[in-house]
């Protein structure tokens, strides 16, 4: 049951092959106010954010070893459920016989 006036944003985080990504971080940002809410995907890759005020949002998911997935212009209504599947790509890595270097989605080298 939803709290009156608050919507729910829920869904799953997966990779390009459909594998679920446990522990992914999901951030919801209100485009008007800049207020953010965060959730962590459970062992089955599911996440949920409740009591979300009606408005327009951006939603972002990230996890180690994956690129960041972002959706903009997400409409959340009062007392509504907004379901999402967020798909993360695998980060590119270069390896030589001594070390590997992986680029993060923000362009910096990952450690």
N, C-alpha and C positions, 0 to 999 in steps of 0.2 A: 504494500500500500504506500502511495506517495504522500509526502507531506504537502499540504495545500500550498500551491504557488511554486513549488520547487520541482524541476524536471530531473530526469536521470539520464546520464550519458554512460553507456555500458557497451562492452564488446570484447573482442579478442585481439591479441597481438600475435602475428605469425610471420614466418619467413616466406620467401618467394615460392617455396615448394609446398606451403601449407602447414609446415611444422609449427607447433605452438611454442611461444617464447615466454617461459616462466621468468618472473623477476623483472620484466621490462618496466621502465618508468613511463607513466602517462601523465602529461600535463595539459590541463584545459585552461585557456586564457580568454577572459572576456575582452572582446575587441574594443568595447567602449570604455571600460573602467581600468583594464590592465590587471584586474584581480585574477590570481591563479589558484587552481586546486590541483592536487596531485594524487595519483594512485599507483599501486604496484600490481602488475599482473600476477595472478596466483599460479599454482603449479600447472593448471590447464590453460594458461595464457589469458584468462579472463580478468577484466577490470570493471569497476563500477564507481561512478561519482554521483552522489545523490544531493538533493536540495540545491540543485543548480538553478539560479535565477534565469528567467526567460531572457533571451538575447542572442547575439551573434558571437561565436567563439572560434578560436583556433585550437586544434588539438594536436599534440605531438607525442610520439612514442619513440623511445630509444632504449638500447641495450648494448652491452659490451660486445664488440665484434660485428655490429650491424650499423648500417646507415640510419639516419633519423628519418622517420615518416611524419609528414605534416599535412593536415587538412585545414583549409581556411574557409571562412564563411559558413561554419556549421551553425544551423539554426536550432535552438533549444526552446521548446515551448513550456509554459507552466503546466504542471501535472502531466507531462508527456515523457515518453521513453525514447531516447535517440540511440539506436544501435549502430555500432561501427566495427569494422574489421580493419585493422591497421597492419600493413605489410611492410616489413623491414627488409632491406637488401643487405647482402653480405659485404663487408668492407673489403676493399682491395688490399692485398699484401704482396710485398716483394721479398723474396728470400735469397740469400746466398749461403754458401756452406757454413758460415759462422753466425749469421743472425737474420731475423725477419723484421721488416718494417711495415707497418700497416697505417694507412692514412685514415684519419677520422673524418666524419662527415663535415666538420668545420675546416678541413684542410690541414690541420696540424697533425704531426706524427703521433700515433698512439704508442703507449708504452706497454 
